Every structure is written in structure tokens, then in C-alpha cells.
Amino acid sequence: MKIYDGADFKLRKWSGADLDSLVKYADNRNIAKWMTNKFPHPYTREDGEAFLSLIANDHPVKVFAIEIAGEAVGSIGIFPQADVHEKNAEMGYWLAEEYWGRGIMPKVIQEVAAYGFQTFDIVQIFARPFSSNLNSQRVLEKAGFTFEARIKNAIFKNGEMMDELIYVKHND
Ligand SMILES: CC(C)(COP(=O)(O)OP(=O)(O)OC[C@H]1O[C@@H](n2cnc3c(N)ncnc32)[C@H](O)[C@@H]1OP(=O)(O)O)[C@@H](O)C(=O)NCCC(=O)NCCS
């Protein structure tokens, strides 16, 4: 399944054949430092296999591989919430470091946000970057998200306390 097929990148379902490229690019401290601990460092083949089998049978698809030059070089997921939060979905993403700074992720986020609003019965999509993650905040702004809230000292990562920021995109 493919939701975007441009000259710059493709957005498509992850497959078991992506394991090598997943581990090659995800095994990076500069990515892991901005992610929750579910995204480990080092990132091993076992971590990659667990991730791919966890999402393999998702319906509708919630996690997409970002493919460039025939390789899966990043990931983006959109996760509808439960209970009283059911009208919200959370978005999370990462990109291989060698592709940073080319404006890829703002476009990826906009494509997956459009998919999310078409596919799920939600009114808004949110993302929760750490306060020191200026690149992700910049990306969210470029993708049409607005800063909504700061939760002080919500994050403890690698021995450091940080605030958590909430960015939101409404269905408009
Ligand atoms: C955040 C991330 C997805 C950005 O993707 P991207 O495709 O590089 O986004 P952009 O090209 O729009 O660059 C965003 C900002 O990163 C900074 N940047 C650009 N090139 C960079 C580079 N080579 N190295 C570090 N930062 C760079 C710039 O400040 C840029 O903003 P600008 O366009 O106003 O100059 C990517 O850096 C990443 O995967 N980071 C680690 C994981 C992460 O933070 N995930 C999100 C958790 S909330």
C-alpha cells in the first residue's frame, strides 16, 4: 500500500524486506535521543524485527516507511487514541540523518496528516516534541501545526529533564 509516490520520496507500508535498511538508519544516537525509549539505542536486528512484526497486520495502516532511492530511510506513524481521546491521533516520526535538512519531513507530515483525516474519525492530530528538539518544532511549524502547550518537566531522557511541547493540527 502506497499513499505518496513522488520524485522526492515514497510513503508506503513497511515490509519484512526493509529490515536491513531499518536497522542501518535507525541505529543512530542522534535520532534516539529525541524519541521515547521504545526507540532504543543501540537499535538491533531484534528491535527491527519486533517493530516490523508489531505493525505488519495493522488495518488501516498506521505506520509508513519513507522510501528514498529504493531504501526505507525513515518512518512516520499516526495513532488514533482511545476512550475520551478518541477524536485525537498522535503523530511520531524520524528520518535517517543523512537526509536531514532537505525539507523532506514537513512534506511527509502533511501527506500523512491528510491520510489521517481521510482515514480516521478524528478532529485533530498532535505531536509531542521534547523542548530541546528545535528541529522537530521547526518541522511541525512548517507542516502547519501550531504550538498549543508546554508540560514542564514531563520528560526524563538520558539523565536530563526536559519539558514536553504539544503541537496540534486541526482538520480544516
Ligand atoms: C526532526 C526531523 C524529522 C526533521 O526532518 P527534516 O526532513 O530534516 O526537516 P527539515 O529539512 O525541514 O529541517 C528542519 C530543521 O532542521 C534543521 N536542520 C537542517 N539541516 C540539518 C542538519 N543537517 N542537521 C541538523 N539539523 C538540521 C534546520 O533548523 C531546519 O529548519 P530550517 O528549514 O528552518 O532551516 C529529523 O531531524 C529527525 O529525524 N530527527 C530525529 C528524530 C526526531 O526528532 N523525531 C521527532 C520526535 S518529536
The ligand as an SDF file (V2000), in Angstrom:
LIG
                    3D

 48 50  0  0  0  0  0  0  0  0999 V2000
   13.1590   16.3130   13.1060 C   0  0  0  0  0  0  0  0  0  0  0  0
   13.4510   15.6720   11.7340 C   0  0  0  0  0  0  0  0  0  0  0  0
   12.3570   14.6780   11.4170 C   0  0  0  0  0  0  0  0  0  0  0  0
   13.4870   16.8110   10.6950 C   0  0  0  0  0  0  0  0  0  0  0  0
   13.3620   16.3080    9.3690 O   0  0  0  0  0  0  0  0  0  0  0  0
   13.9900   17.1050    8.1130 P   0  0  0  0  0  0  0  0  0  0  0  0
   13.4630   16.4460    6.8860 O   0  0  0  0  0  0  0  0  0  0  0  0
   15.4500   17.2400    8.2850 O   0  0  0  0  0  0  0  0  0  0  0  0
   13.3150   18.5630    8.2830 O   0  0  0  0  0  0  0  0  0  0  0  0
   13.7670   19.9040    7.5530 P   0  0  0  0  0  0  0  0  0  0  0  0
   14.6060   19.6250    6.3560 O   0  0  0  0  0  0  0  0  0  0  0  0
   12.5210   20.6950    7.3690 O   0  0  0  0  0  0  0  0  0  0  0  0
   14.7020   20.6270    8.6300 O   0  0  0  0  0  0  0  0  0  0  0  0
   14.1520   21.0640    9.8590 C   0  0  0  0  0  0  0  0  0  0  0  0
   15.1780   21.8950   10.6080 C   0  0  0  0  0  0  0  0  0  0  0  0
   16.2720   21.0790   10.9740 O   0  0  0  0  0  0  0  0  0  0  0  0
   17.4990   21.8780   10.9680 C   0  0  0  0  0  0  0  0  0  0  0  0
   18.4860   21.2210   10.1070 N   0  0  0  0  0  0  0  0  0  0  0  0
   18.6050   21.3280    8.7760 C   0  0  0  0  0  0  0  0  0  0  0  0
   19.6090   20.5620    8.3350 N   0  0  0  0  0  0  0  0  0  0  0  0
   20.1260   19.9490    9.3800 C   0  0  0  0  0  0  0  0  0  0  0  0
   21.1960   19.0490    9.5600 C   0  0  0  0  0  0  0  0  0  0  0  0
   21.8870   18.5830    8.5170 N   0  0  0  0  0  0  0  0  0  0  0  0
   21.4660   18.6080   10.7950 N   0  0  0  0  0  0  0  0  0  0  0  0
   20.7570   19.0570   11.8340 C   0  0  0  0  0  0  0  0  0  0  0  0
   19.7230   19.9100   11.7270 N   0  0  0  0  0  0  0  0  0  0  0  0
   19.4210   20.3710   10.5160 C   0  0  0  0  0  0  0  0  0  0  0  0
   17.1400   23.2410   10.4740 C   0  0  0  0  0  0  0  0  0  0  0  0
   16.9720   24.0760   11.5880 O   0  0  0  0  0  0  0  0  0  0  0  0
   15.8060   23.0110    9.7950 C   0  0  0  0  0  0  0  0  0  0  0  0
   14.9660   24.1430    9.8600 O   0  0  0  0  0  0  0  0  0  0  0  0
   15.0290   25.2590    8.6610 P   0  0  0  0  0  0  0  0  0  0  0  0
   14.4820   24.5910    7.4460 O   0  0  0  0  0  0  0  0  0  0  0  0
   14.1600   26.3470    9.1500 O   0  0  0  0  0  0  0  0  0  0  0  0
   16.4530   25.6440    8.4670 O   0  0  0  0  0  0  0  0  0  0  0  0
   14.8050   14.9550   11.7380 C   0  0  0  0  0  0  0  0  0  0  0  0
   15.7710   15.8990   12.1260 O   0  0  0  0  0  0  0  0  0  0  0  0
   14.8580   13.7520   12.6540 C   0  0  0  0  0  0  0  0  0  0  0  0
   14.5650   12.6320   12.2550 O   0  0  0  0  0  0  0  0  0  0  0  0
   15.2690   13.9680   13.9330 N   0  0  0  0  0  0  0  0  0  0  0  0
   15.4280   12.9030   14.9220 C   0  0  0  0  0  0  0  0  0  0  0  0
   14.1180   12.2540   15.3410 C   0  0  0  0  0  0  0  0  0  0  0  0
   13.0910   13.2650   15.8250 C   0  0  0  0  0  0  0  0  0  0  0  0
   13.3890   14.3130   16.3460 O   0  0  0  0  0  0  0  0  0  0  0  0
   11.8060   12.8800   15.6420 N   0  0  0  0  0  0  0  0  0  0  0  0
   10.6820   13.7140   16.0820 C   0  0  0  0  0  0  0  0  0  0  0  0
   10.3480   13.4520   17.5160 C   0  0  0  0  0  0  0  0  0  0  0  0
    9.0490   14.5610   18.0580 S   0  0  0  0  0  0  0  0  0  0  0  0
  1  2  1  0
  2  3  1  0
  2  4  1  0
  2 36  1  0
  4  5  1  0
  5  6  1  0
  6  7  2  0
  6  8  1  0
  6  9  1  0
  9 10  1  0
 10 11  2  0
 10 12  1  0
 10 13  1  0
 13 14  1  0
 14 15  1  0
 15 16  1  0
 15 30  1  0
 16 17  1  0
 17 18  1  0
 17 28  1  0
 18 19  1  0
 18 27  1  0
 19 20  2  0
 20 21  1  0
 21 22  1  0
 21 27  2  0
 22 23  1  0
 22 24  2  0
 24 25  1  0
 25 26  2  0
 26 27  1  0
 28 29  1  0
 28 30  1  0
 30 31  1  0
 31 32  1  0
 32 33  2  0
 32 34  1  0
 32 35  1  0
 36 37  1  0
 36 38  1  0
 38 39  2  0
 38 40  1  0
 40 41  1  0
 41 42  1  0
 42 43  1  0
 43 44  2  0
 43 45  1  0
 45 46  1  0
 46 47  1  0
 47 48  1  0
M  END
$$$$
